Structures are given as C-alpha cells and as structure tokens.
C-alpha cells in the first residue's frame, strides 16, 4: 500500500473518530479533540491533490516529487494558509467555545469549519518549500503548546474545571503531540540525509 492510500485511510478514520468524539464525549474532551477534524481535513486535502494528479504531471523539486499544480498555486499559498487558519482559530477562542456548546448549529459549523480549514492547508502543503513546511509545523506546534498551557492555567475562561482537564491534556500531549513530533523529526532527518 502506498503513502497516498495510507493518508486516505488515516484521514477518513480520523474523520469518523472525530465525529464520534464530537457527538458523544463530554465538553472537556471535546475541547481537546479539536485536532481531529483539522488533521483529517489536512490529510484528505493532501490526498485529493496527490491522487487526482496524473503520474506524468509530477516534477521533482528539492528532492521530492510534487504535482505541477502545486507549483502553479504556490503564489497563492499564503492566501490559502490565512483562510485555513481563519476557519480554524476562532472556534478555539474562550469567548466562542461556550456558545458552541450551547447552540447546536454552531457546534456543527465549528466542526465543518475546522475540517475545511485543515483541508485547505493540507491541499497547499505540497507547494511549500522545505523551510516553509518546517516553519508551518513549528508555528502549529507552538500554537498548540500555548493553547494547552492557556487552557490549563486559565481553564475558568473556557468554563472547564482545571482538575478534569489535567488527564485530558496529558493524553493529548503524549498521545498526539509526541507522535506528531516524532513523525516530523523523521521527515526532517530523511530530508537532510540523516536517515
């Protein structure tokens, strides 16, 4: 099975698990499961771009084969990244999150918006240079870390009790952020020839 098919299956699996988590778990864990729709959207966005590009429409740049369309939309990458970020970030703000829990259509809209934001970012990632991908991951990792720190230290503004949050934060850090960092470290090592 090739990498594209693996991304498709992981993307759809994450999407299904995220929908189940968003519908059935408590607000504390839902607050921390925001990465599900974003990551599934990003994987499926990357999958759509790669799988819909004919084999003869790939070129090699910086040691990677990327679709020609990625080169063509490269100038628009900052716009796609900004729109994707704007679709994701507002739903994580403490002023909006309590409203999302109470208003059902906002709850559905937040999930769809996070998925679409992730999809746009995943679609544009192949057009980024290595240093830009490194910067994007670093900013995302820093943003997640600051968000988790804010969430734990100021849990009252999210209307979540702090003791309930600690176990969920630990699971998120060791279950998602650590493996994510390992995967990206392996990617960097392969890119610079260390592996």
Secondary structure by P-SEA (a helix, b strand, c coil): ccaaaaaaaaaaaaaaaaaaaaccccaaaaaaccaaaaaaaaaaaaaaaaaacccccccccccbbbbaaaaaaccaaaaaaaaaaaacccccccccaaaaaccaaaaaaaaaaaaaaaaaaaaacccccaaaaaaaaaaaaaaaaaaaaaaaacccccccccccaaaaaaaaaaacaaaaaaaaaaaaaaaaccc
